């Protein structure tokens, strides 16, 4: 998927079946992480509502998931890791995104025993330590993106989202009862830049096409 450099204000409004992504590299600005993410959200979202960035009003759900307090606002979610931020926006439905560096070497089995379902842990345990990191990240990103779409947070929910171990593309095995029917969900793995892996979790979105853009925050 191409990621052309565009100003958010130059793009059309979201189509009903469109999911729009913005990839923003960390340019080492002399501002805090909170200020950088707030600036990114305002630059990307304001044109979709015909407002100036400073006019946007945000709220938070019970577990902290942000939303826009404007009628007809799109749903959005972002994930931030070392080197960059990925923002996902949809006109209809709920979206969650999780971004990780694919060169990370986490203590996969130790973390899986804490956060994953027993069958997922067993599958990772059959791999040598050096080979378990990427399958672990594939499972983690699918699970966390799903939790972010529902807004539950990860505590108590990561083991309830279960995916086929060893597959890069998320393949659902089981989901929490309060997540709704599996037929309401879509998942997509993508890489906004070399060295990164991400998952989009989409509920009730009926996404027909995904468009990605690079956005500069200065």
LODRENNU-20139 format. One record per residue: residue in one letter; x, y, z of N, C-alpha, C in turn. Coordinates in pm, 1 decimal. Example, Ala and Ser with C-alpha at 12.3 -4.5 7.8 and 13.67 -1.06 7.14 Angstrom:
// LODRENNU-20139
ATOM  residu      n_px      n_py      n_pz     ca_px     ca_py     ca_pz      c_px      c_py      c_pz
ATOM       A    1319.0    -569.0     780.0    1230.0    -450.0     780.0    1320.0    -330.0     780.0
ATOM       S    1285.0    -225.0     708.0    1367.0    -106.0     714.0    1290.0       3.0     787.0
***
This chain:
// LODRENNU-20139
ATOM  residu      n_px      n_py      n_pz     ca_px     ca_py     ca_pz      c_px      c_py      c_pz
ATOM       X      83.6    -119.2       0.0       0.0       0.0       0.0      87.8     125.2       0.0
ATOM       X      66.7     218.7     -92.1     146.6     341.3     -93.3     109.3     433.0      22.3
ATOM       X     206.9     509.6      68.1     184.3     604.5     177.4     233.1     742.5     132.1
ATOM       X     159.1     811.1      44.5     204.9     941.8      -3.5     202.2    1047.4     107.2
ATOM       X     288.6    1144.1      94.4     292.9    1255.7     189.7     185.3    1356.4     150.6
ATOM       X      91.5    1382.2     240.1     -17.8    1473.9     212.5     -48.0    1559.2     334.7
ATOM       X     -97.9    1678.6     309.8    -154.9    1759.9     416.9    -297.1    1710.9     440.8
ATOM       X    -335.1    1691.1     566.3    -468.3    1639.6     595.9    -577.0    1731.3     540.3
ATOM       X    -550.7    1861.3     536.8    -650.6    1957.5     489.7    -674.7    1946.9     339.5
ATOM       X    -586.3    1876.5     265.1    -601.5    1864.9     119.8    -683.4    1743.9      78.2
ATOM       X    -721.8    1656.8     173.6    -790.8    1532.8     142.0    -942.8    1550.0     153.6
ATOM       X   -1018.6    1471.7      77.7   -1164.5    1481.7      85.3   -1217.2    1423.1     215.3
ATOM       X   -1347.6    1442.7     239.9   -1411.0    1383.4     356.3   -1408.6    1231.3     345.2
ATOM       X   -1422.9    1165.7     457.7   -1423.1    1019.6     459.4   -1546.3     965.5     388.4
ATOM       X   -1525.9     865.5     303.3   -1637.5     792.6     244.1   -1685.2     687.5     343.9
ATOM       X   -1811.8     644.3     336.2   -1864.3     547.9     433.6   -1782.9     419.5     444.6
ATOM       X   -1729.4     367.3     334.5   -1654.3     242.7     338.3   -1503.7     260.3     345.2
ATOM       X   -1458.2     379.6     377.5   -1314.0     408.7     378.7   -1259.3     404.1     520.1
ATOM       X   -1139.6     348.7     533.0   -1060.6     362.3     654.9    -934.3     437.6     617.4
ATOM       X    -910.7     547.4     685.5    -796.3     632.2     654.0    -690.1     620.4     762.9
ATOM       X    -565.3     607.2     718.7    -452.2     594.3     809.2    -356.0     710.1     789.6
ATOM       X    -301.0     756.6     899.2    -193.1     854.6     894.5     -72.8     798.8     970.2
ATOM       X      40.2     797.6     902.0     166.5     755.9     962.3     249.9     880.9     984.0
ATOM       X     289.0     901.0    1108.4     365.3    1020.9    1144.4     493.4     977.9    1213.6
ATOM       X     605.6    1003.0    1149.1     734.2     969.4    1209.6     767.4    1068.4    1320.5
ATOM       X     831.5    1016.7    1422.6     875.8    1102.1    1532.8     995.6    1182.8    1485.1
ATOM       X     973.5    1311.4    1464.6    1078.7    1396.8    1409.7    1168.5    1457.6    1516.7
ATOM       X    1153.0    1412.9    1641.0    1236.8    1465.1    1747.4    1206.8    1609.3    1782.5
ATOM       X    1078.9    1645.8    1777.4    1040.1    1783.1    1808.1    1063.7    1813.1    1956.0
ATOM       X    1087.4    1938.7    1985.1    1113.3    1980.9    2122.8     981.5    2005.2    2196.8
ATOM       X     891.2    1907.4    2188.1     765.2    1912.9    2260.6     741.7    1778.0    2324.3
ATOM       X     652.4    1771.6    2419.7     626.4    1646.4    2489.4     548.6    1549.9    2399.6
ATOM       X     548.9    1422.8    2438.6     472.5    1322.2    2364.6     325.0    1358.8    2363.0
ATOM       X     271.1    1401.6    2475.4     129.2    1438.3    2481.9      98.1    1551.6    2385.2
ATOM       X     184.5    1651.5    2379.1     161.9    1764.2    2287.5     170.0    1718.3    2141.6
ATOM       X     264.1    1629.5    2111.6     279.8    1582.3    1974.2     157.1    1504.0    1929.2
ATOM       X     106.8    1414.8    2015.1     -10.1    1335.0    1979.0    -134.6    1422.4    1967.4
ATOM       X    -148.0    1519.5    2055.6    -262.4    1610.3    2046.2    -257.9    1688.9    1915.7
ATOM       X    -140.4    1733.1    1877.3    -126.3    1808.4    1752.7    -159.6    1720.8    1632.3
ATOM       X    -112.9    1595.6    1634.6    -143.5    1502.3    1526.0    -294.1    1481.4    1513.1
ATOM       X    -361.6    1454.3    1623.2    -506.0    1431.9    1619.8    -579.7    1553.5    1565.0
ATOM       X    -542.6    1669.2    1609.4    -613.3    1789.7    1566.1    -589.3    1818.5    1417.4
ATOM       X    -466.1    1799.9    1371.2    -437.4    1823.7    1229.8    -513.2    1726.2    1139.9
ATOM       X    -524.3    1599.6    1183.3    -587.0    1496.9    1099.6    -739.0    1501.5    1104.7
ATOM       X    -796.1    1531.5    1221.7    -940.1    1520.8    1240.6   -1016.3    1648.6    1208.6
ATOM       X    -954.8    1763.1    1232.5   -1027.4    1889.5    1215.0   -1084.1    1907.6    1073.9
ATOM       X   -1007.7    1877.2     966.4   -1063.8    1896.8     831.2   -1186.6    1811.3     803.6
ATOM       X   -1199.4    1698.0     872.6   -1313.8    1609.7     849.5   -1442.8    1667.3     907.8
ATOM       X   -1428.9    1763.0     997.8   -1544.8    1825.7    1060.1   -1562.7    1970.9    1016.1
ATOM       X   -1472.9    2018.9     929.4   -1481.7    2157.5     885.4   -1452.8    2256.5     995.0
ATOM       X   -1365.5    2217.1    1088.0   -1331.9    2303.2    1200.9   -1182.8    2333.9    1201.3
ATOM       X   -1145.2    2436.3    1273.0   -1003.9    2464.1    1296.4    -953.4    2366.5    1402.9
ATOM       X    -825.5    2327.0    1397.8    -774.6    2229.5    1495.3    -802.8    2267.2    1640.5
ATOM       X    -790.8    2395.7    1674.4    -810.2    2436.8    1812.7    -956.3    2431.6    1856.6
ATOM       X   -1049.1    2412.7    1762.5   -1191.3    2406.0    1797.1   -1237.1    2266.7    1837.9
ATOM       X   -1154.9    2165.6    1814.4   -1195.3    2029.4    1848.1   -1207.1    2011.6    1999.1
ATOM       X   -1312.3    1939.6    2039.6   -1334.6    1909.4    2180.4   -1335.6    1757.1    2196.4
ATOM       X   -1247.5    1706.2    2281.6   -1234.7    1563.1    2302.2   -1295.8    1521.5    2435.7
ATOM       X   -1346.5    1399.5    2439.6   -1389.5    1337.9    2563.3   -1320.8    1204.7    2580.5
ATOM       X   -1348.9    1137.9    2692.5   -1291.9    1005.0    2716.4   -1398.8     911.1    2769.4
ATOM       X   -1395.3     786.8    2718.2   -1485.9     684.4    2767.1   -1441.1     637.3    2905.8
ATOM       X   -1516.4     545.5    2963.5   -1491.4     502.9    3100.7   -1350.1     449.6    3122.5
ATOM       X   -1294.5     378.8    3022.8   -1158.6     322.7    3036.1   -1054.2     409.1    2967.0
ATOM       X   -1090.4     533.6    2932.1    -991.3     628.1    2882.3    -982.4     642.9    2732.7
ATOM       X   -1062.3     566.8    2656.0   -1056.0     577.4    2510.3   -1108.3     714.3    2466.0
ATOM       X   -1029.8     789.7    2386.8   -1073.5     924.4    2346.6   -1176.5     921.7    2234.1
ATOM       X   -1259.9    1024.9    2230.3   -1356.7    1042.4    2122.4   -1381.5    1191.6    2104.0
ATOM       X   -1443.3    1226.5    1993.4   -1474.5    1365.3    1963.4   -1615.6    1398.1    2009.7
ATOM       X   -1631.0    1510.2    2077.1   -1762.5    1553.6    2126.2   -1830.9    1644.7    2024.0
ATOM       X   -1842.2    1596.3    1900.6   -1908.3    1672.3    1794.3   -2002.6    1577.4    1721.4
ATOM       X   -2121.6    1623.8    1690.8   -2218.7    1539.6    1620.6   -2162.2    1493.8    1486.7
ATOM       X   -2183.5    1366.4    1454.9   -2138.3    1312.5    1327.4   -1989.7    1291.1    1315.8
ATOM       X   -1920.2    1287.6    1428.5   -1774.3    1271.9    1424.1   -1733.8    1131.0    1384.5
ATOM       X   -1620.9    1115.5    1317.4   -1569.3     981.3    1288.4   -1512.3     917.7    1414.0
ATOM       X   -1495.9     785.9    1410.0   -1427.0     715.7    1517.0   -1278.3     710.6    1482.1
ATOM       X   -1193.3     709.8    1583.4   -1049.2     709.2    1558.7    -977.8     636.7    1670.4
ATOM       X    -855.8     596.8    1642.8    -770.9     533.7    1742.0    -627.5     548.0    1695.2
ATOM       X    -534.2     560.6    1789.0    -393.1     570.6    1749.4    -307.6     480.8    1835.2
ATOM       X    -189.7     452.0    1783.0     -89.8     375.0    1855.2      44.9     439.5    1832.2
ATOM       X     120.8     451.3    1939.9     247.0     524.2    1937.3     356.7     433.8    1990.8
ATOM       X     466.2     423.8    1916.5     580.2     347.5    1963.8     707.8     421.0    1924.8
ATOM       X     820.6     363.5    1958.7     947.3     430.7    1930.2     963.1     455.0    1780.0
ATOM       X     969.3     580.3    1742.5     993.2     615.4    1603.0     873.4     665.4    1526.6
ATOM       X     752.5     640.3    1575.1     638.7     687.3    1497.2     504.0     657.3    1560.0
ATOM       X     400.2     714.5    1497.8     261.6     702.0    1544.2     172.9     666.8    1426.3
ATOM       X      78.1     577.0    1448.8     -17.9     539.0    1346.3    -157.7     575.0    1395.2
ATOM       X    -230.6     651.0    1314.2    -365.6     695.8    1346.3    -462.6     635.7    1245.0
ATOM       X    -572.3     576.3    1293.3    -676.2     517.7    1208.2    -806.8     591.6    1230.3
ATOM       X    -879.6     618.9    1120.7   -1004.6     695.2    1127.5   -1108.2     626.9    1039.2
ATOM       X   -1230.9     610.3    1091.6   -1341.1     555.7    1012.5   -1465.6     641.1    1034.1
ATOM       X   -1547.5     650.6     929.1   -1670.5     728.4     939.2   -1779.0     651.5    1013.5
ATOM       X   -1779.5     518.9    1001.1   -1884.0     435.0    1059.0   -1818.3     320.6    1135.4
ATOM       X   -1867.4     289.3    1254.9   -1816.5     177.2    1331.5   -1707.6     217.5    1429.7
ATOM       X   -1635.3     117.3    1475.8   -1528.7     136.4    1575.8   -1400.6      74.8    1521.9
ATOM       X   -1289.2     143.0    1548.8   -1159.6      95.1    1503.1   -1060.6      96.6    1618.9
ATOM       X    -973.6      -2.6    1620.6    -861.3      -5.9    1713.5    -735.1     -35.6    1635.3
ATOM       X    -623.3      19.7    1679.2    -497.1      -3.4    1610.1    -387.3     -24.4    1712.7
ATOM       X    -299.4    -119.6    1684.9    -180.6    -136.6    1767.7     -59.4    -148.7    1678.1
ATOM       X      43.6     -75.5    1713.1     167.6     -64.2    1635.9     284.6    -107.1    1722.4
ATOM       X     370.2    -189.7    1667.2     492.0    -231.2    1737.4     608.4    -232.3    1640.0
ATOM       X     727.9    -220.4    1694.0     847.4    -241.1    1612.4     866.8    -391.3    1594.3
ATOM       X     883.6    -433.4    1471.3     895.6    -576.9    1444.1    1032.7    -632.6    1480.5
ATOM       X    1128.0    -544.7    1514.5    1259.8    -591.5    1556.1    1271.9    -602.8    1708.1
ATOM       X    1161.5    -580.9    1779.4    1163.0    -597.7    1924.8    1189.7    -742.6    1961.1
ATOM       X    1257.2    -764.0    2073.1    1283.1    -898.2    2123.2    1229.2    -908.8    2265.8
ATOM       X    1097.5    -913.9    2280.5    1038.9    -921.4    2414.6    1058.2   -1060.2    2474.8
ATOM       X    1049.7   -1073.3    2607.9    1050.4   -1206.6    2669.9     917.1   -1275.6    2641.0
ATOM       X     906.7   -1333.0    2522.1     777.6   -1374.4    2467.1     703.3   -1472.3    2557.5
ATOM       X     768.8   -1577.7    2600.4     697.9   -1680.7    2676.4     655.8   -1628.6    2813.7
ATOM       X     742.8   -1551.7    2877.3     707.0   -1497.6    3009.8     585.5   -1406.6    3000.6
ATOM       X     583.4   -1319.3    2899.5     469.7   -1230.1    2882.2     344.8   -1306.8    2840.4
ATOM       X     362.0   -1406.6    2754.3     246.8   -1485.1    2710.6     182.0   -1557.5    2828.0
ATOM       X     260.3   -1610.1    2918.8     203.7   -1679.7    3034.8     120.5   -1585.6    3120.9
ATOM       X     155.6   -1459.1    3119.0      80.1   -1361.3    3198.1     -45.8   -1313.9    3125.8
ATOM       X     -36.7   -1296.8    2990.7    -140.9   -1225.4    2919.0    -222.4   -1308.7    2820.3
ATOM       X    -172.5   -1426.2    2780.4    -235.2   -1499.2    2671.3    -312.1   -1620.3    2721.7
ATOM       X    -391.0   -1680.0    2632.5    -463.8   -1803.4    2661.7    -366.2   -1921.6    2665.9
ATOM       X    -399.6   -2027.9    2740.6    -307.5   -2142.3    2752.6    -265.2   -2201.7    2618.7
ATOM       X    -356.1   -2213.4    2521.8    -319.8   -2273.3    2393.2    -219.5   -2186.4    2318.9
ATOM       X    -232.3   -2055.1    2330.6    -136.9   -1963.3    2266.3       0.1   -1975.0    2333.2
ATOM       X       1.5   -1984.7    2465.7     128.5   -2002.6    2537.4     196.5   -2132.0    2495.2
ATOM       X     118.3   -2238.6    2483.9     175.5   -2368.1    2446.0     236.5   -2361.8    2306.9
ATOM       X     171.2   -2290.9    2214.7     225.0   -2280.3    2079.0     356.4   -2203.7    2078.7
ATOM       X     365.0   -2097.7    2156.7     490.1   -2021.0    2163.8     599.5   -2100.3    2234.3
ATOM       X     561.6   -2180.4    2332.0     661.2   -2258.5    2407.4     728.8   -2362.9    2320.2
ATOM       X     665.6   -2402.8    2211.4     726.0   -2502.2    2121.6     833.2   -2441.8    2031.4
ATOM       X     846.8   -2309.6    2034.4     945.3   -2241.7    1949.9    1070.8   -2207.7    2029.1
ATOM       X    1188.4   -2207.3    1965.1    1307.5   -2154.5    2030.8    1285.8   -2007.9    2067.5
ATOM       X    1349.0   -1962.8    2174.7    1328.8   -1826.0    2222.7    1348.0   -1722.6    2112.0
ATOM       X    1451.1   -1742.5    2029.9    1482.7   -1644.1    1926.2    1376.4   -1638.3    1818.2
ATOM       X    1297.1   -1745.4    1803.1    1194.8   -1750.0    1699.1    1055.4   -1714.6    1750.3
ATOM       X    1040.8   -1694.3    1880.5     908.9   -1671.6    1938.6     868.5   -1524.8    1938.8
ATOM       X     966.0   -1434.7    1920.5     937.0   -1292.5    1937.2     834.1   -1241.5    1836.1
ATOM       X     854.0   -1270.0    1707.2     763.1   -1216.3    1606.5     623.2   -1279.2    1615.7
ATOM       X     609.8   -1412.5    1632.0     475.4   -1467.7    1653.7     406.5   -1408.5    1776.3
ATOM       X     484.8   -1381.3    1881.4     427.2   -1316.7    1998.7     374.1   -1178.2    1963.5
ATOM       X     453.5   -1098.9    1890.1     410.4    -964.9    1851.6     287.7    -969.4    1761.2
ATOM       X     280.8   -1070.1    1674.0     163.7   -1083.5    1588.1      37.6   -1106.7    1671.9
ATOM       X      46.6   -1192.6    1773.0     -67.6   -1215.5    1860.8     -98.4   -1091.3    1944.1
ATOM       X       4.7   -1031.2    1999.9     -15.6    -914.5    2087.1     -83.9    -800.2    2012.3
ATOM       X     -37.5    -768.2    1893.1     -96.1    -655.6    1820.0    -242.0    -682.3    1784.2
ATOM       X    -274.7    -807.0    1749.2    -414.0    -839.9    1718.0    -502.2    -826.2    1841.4
ATOM       X    -452.9    -874.7    1954.4    -529.8    -867.5    2077.9    -546.9    -722.7    2125.6
ATOM       X    -437.5    -647.6    2128.3    -448.3    -511.4    2181.5    -532.0    -422.4    2090.3
ATOM       X    -518.4    -437.3    1959.0    -601.4    -358.5    1867.5    -748.9    -387.2    1891.1
ATOM       X    -782.1    -512.8    1917.1    -921.4    -549.9    1942.6    -971.8    -488.0    2071.8
ATOM       X    -889.6    -491.6    2175.6    -926.9    -428.3    2302.1    -945.4    -277.6    2285.4
ATOM       X    -864.6    -217.3    2202.0    -875.3     -73.2    2180.7   -1000.6     -38.6    2100.1
ATOM       X   -1042.1    -127.5    2011.1   -1164.9    -102.3    1935.7   -1286.2    -103.6    2027.5
ATOM       X   -1289.1    -196.8    2122.0   -1402.8    -203.5    2213.4   -1392.7    -100.3    2324.9
ATOM       X   -1270.0     -58.7    2357.9   -1252.2      39.0    2465.2   -1246.4     -21.1    2603.5
ATOM       X   -1221.9    -152.9    2611.9   -1221.5    -219.0    2742.8   -1090.7    -203.0    2818.7
ATOM       X    -981.5    -173.0    2748.9    -850.5    -188.6    2808.4    -808.1    -334.3    2799.8
ATOM       X    -681.2    -361.7    2831.8    -628.5    -496.7    2811.4    -645.6    -586.2    2933.3
ATOM       X    -660.9    -530.7    3052.9    -661.9    -611.8    3174.6    -786.8    -699.9    3179.0
ATOM       X    -764.0    -830.9    3185.0    -872.1    -926.2    3187.3    -927.9    -959.9    3050.5
ATOM       X    -882.6    -889.7    2946.4    -938.0    -911.0    2812.8    -840.0    -974.3    2714.8
ATOM       X    -710.2    -952.4    2732.7    -615.5   -1010.0    2636.5    -629.5   -1162.2    2623.7
ATOM       X    -646.2   -1238.5    2732.8    -659.9   -1384.1    2715.1    -790.6   -1423.5    2647.3
ATOM       X    -891.8   -1335.6    2652.4   -1023.4   -1369.6    2596.8   -1029.4   -1345.9    2446.1
ATOM       X    -940.2   -1264.3    2395.3    -924.0   -1251.6    2250.4    -822.1   -1356.0    2207.9
ATOM       X    -862.5   -1453.8    2127.5    -771.6   -1561.3    2088.4    -762.6   -1569.1    1936.2
ATOM       X    -638.7   -1578.8    1888.9    -609.4   -1585.8    1746.0    -519.4   -1705.5    1718.2
ATOM       X    -518.9   -1751.4    1594.5    -437.1   -1866.8    1557.4    -289.1   -1830.5    1569.8
ATOM       X    -213.1   -1896.4    1657.3     -71.4   -1866.3    1669.8       4.4   -1899.7    1541.7
ATOM       X     104.4   -1821.1    1512.1     190.7   -1848.1    1398.1     144.2   -1787.4    1268.1
ATOM       X      29.9   -1723.4    1265.1     -18.5   -1657.5    1144.2      -1.8   -1507.4    1157.9
ATOM       X      59.9   -1445.6    1058.6      77.0   -1300.3    1063.0     -57.8   -1229.9    1051.2
ATOM       X    -140.7   -1275.5     957.7    -273.1   -1214.6     941.1    -364.6   -1266.1    1052.1
ATOM       X    -425.3   -1177.8    1130.2    -507.4   -1224.1    1242.6    -621.7   -1315.2    1197.9
ATOM       X    -627.7   -1433.0    1260.1    -733.6   -1530.4    1232.9    -799.1   -1563.9    1365.5
ATOM       X    -921.5   -1520.6    1383.3    -989.0   -1527.9    1512.5   -1026.1   -1670.6    1549.6
ATOM       X   -1002.0   -1705.3    1678.0   -1049.3   -1831.3    1735.0   -1162.9   -1808.3    1834.2
ATOM       X   -1150.0   -1703.5    1915.9   -1252.5   -1676.4    2017.2   -1243.6   -1530.1    2056.3
ATOM       X   -1355.2   -1477.1    2109.2   -1359.7   -1336.3    2149.8   -1449.7   -1322.5    2270.9
ATOM       X   -1435.7   -1213.7    2346.2   -1520.6   -1193.6    2464.2   -1667.8   -1182.0    2425.7
ATOM       X   -1755.2   -1225.1    2517.0   -1898.8   -1218.3    2489.7   -1944.9   -1075.8    2461.5
ATOM       X   -1888.3    -978.8    2533.6   -1934.1    -841.0    2517.4   -1874.1    -771.0    2396.1
ATOM       X   -1794.6    -843.1    2315.6   -1739.5    -784.9    2192.7   -1837.9    -793.8    2076.7
ATOM       X   -1945.6    -869.7    2093.7   -2041.2    -888.1    1985.0   -2004.9   -1008.7    1899.8
ATOM       X   -2086.0   -1034.8    1799.7   -2065.1   -1150.6    1712.6   -1938.2   -1135.1    1629.7
ATOM       X   -1871.6   -1246.9    1602.8   -1748.5   -1243.5    1523.2   -1773.6   -1186.9    1383.7
ATOM       X   -1894.1   -1205.3    1332.5   -1926.5   -1156.3    1198.3   -1924.8   -1004.6    1187.2
ATOM       X   -1923.3    -936.2    1299.5   -1919.3    -789.0    1298.8   -1777.6    -735.7    1285.1
ATOM       X   -1679.0    -823.3    1287.3   -1539.6    -782.0    1297.4   -1461.8    -808.3    1168.6
ATOM       X   -1360.7    -719.8    1145.8   -1258.9    -738.0    1042.6   -1123.5    -705.5    1104.5
ATOM       X   -1018.9    -772.1    1053.2    -882.2    -741.4    1095.9    -793.2    -726.3     973.5
ATOM       X    -692.6    -644.6     985.8    -596.7    -625.1     876.9    -459.2    -597.3     936.7
ATOM       X    -359.1    -674.2     892.3    -221.2    -643.1     932.1    -157.6    -559.0     824.0
ATOM       X     -73.7    -464.2     866.4      -6.2    -377.8     770.6     122.8    -326.7     832.6
ATOM       X     202.9    -264.5     748.0     329.1    -205.4     793.2     338.7     -64.8     737.0
ATOM       X     329.9      37.7     822.0     338.1     174.1     771.6     478.2     215.3     727.6
ATOM       X     579.1     141.6     771.4     718.5     171.2     736.0     802.0      47.5     767.0
ATOM       X     917.5      32.2     703.7    1003.1     -82.1     733.8    1036.1     -89.2     882.8
ATOM       X    1029.3    -209.1     937.1    1061.4    -227.0    1078.1     942.9    -215.6    1171.3
ATOM       X     821.2    -201.3    1116.7     701.7    -188.4    1200.2     596.2    -288.9    1155.9
ATOM       X     518.9    -334.9    1252.5     402.5    -417.3    1222.0     284.2    -363.9    1301.6
ATOM       X     166.6    -365.0    1238.7      47.5    -310.1    1303.0     -73.7    -392.3    1264.6
ATOM       X    -176.3    -384.9    1348.4    -305.0    -449.2    1320.4    -416.8    -347.7    1336.5
ATOM       X    -509.1    -349.9    1241.6    -635.3    -277.0    1252.9    -742.3    -376.3    1294.8
ATOM       X    -818.6    -343.0    1398.6    -935.6    -419.8    1439.1   -1056.8    -330.8    1415.5
ATOM       X   -1152.7    -380.0    1336.5   -1265.4    -297.7    1292.7   -1396.6    -367.5    1325.2
ATOM       X   -1483.6    -299.8    1399.3   -1615.5    -354.6    1429.8   -1723.6    -267.1    1367.3
ATOM       X   -1812.2    -330.2    1292.9   -1926.0    -261.6    1228.9   -1880.1    -152.8    1132.1
ATOM       X   -1764.0    -170.3    1071.8   -1708.4     -67.4     984.1   -1740.5     -90.9     837.0
ATOM       X   -1760.4    -216.6     797.0   -1784.5    -249.9     656.1   -1682.4    -181.4     565.5
ATOM       X   -1554.0    -191.5     602.5   -1447.3    -125.1     527.6   -1429.6    -188.4     391.3
ATOM       X   -1431.7    -105.5     288.8   -1412.8    -151.0     151.3   -1274.6    -115.4      97.8
ATOM       X   -1215.7      -9.3     146.9   -1079.8      24.3     106.0   -1009.0     101.7     215.8
ATOM       X    -879.2      79.3     223.7    -792.7     142.0     322.9    -693.2     230.4     249.3
ATOM       X    -681.8     353.6     293.4    -588.1     447.9     231.6    -492.6     498.7     339.1
ATOM       X    -363.8     496.7     308.0    -263.5     541.8     401.8    -188.1     663.4     351.4
ATOM       X    -157.7     754.7     444.3     -84.8     876.7     410.4      20.5     903.8     517.8
ATOM       X     129.5     964.8     476.0     226.7    1018.0     570.7     188.8    1160.1     604.7
ATOM       X     200.8    1193.4     730.5     165.0    1327.2     778.2     280.3    1382.5     860.0
ATOM       X     316.7    1503.2     833.3     425.1    1567.9     906.8     364.8    1658.8    1013.6
ATOM       X     408.4    1641.8    1137.1     367.3    1729.4    1245.7     485.3    1818.2    1280.4
ATOM       X     467.6    1948.9    1259.1     579.6    2039.7    1288.9     537.2    2146.7    1387.7
***
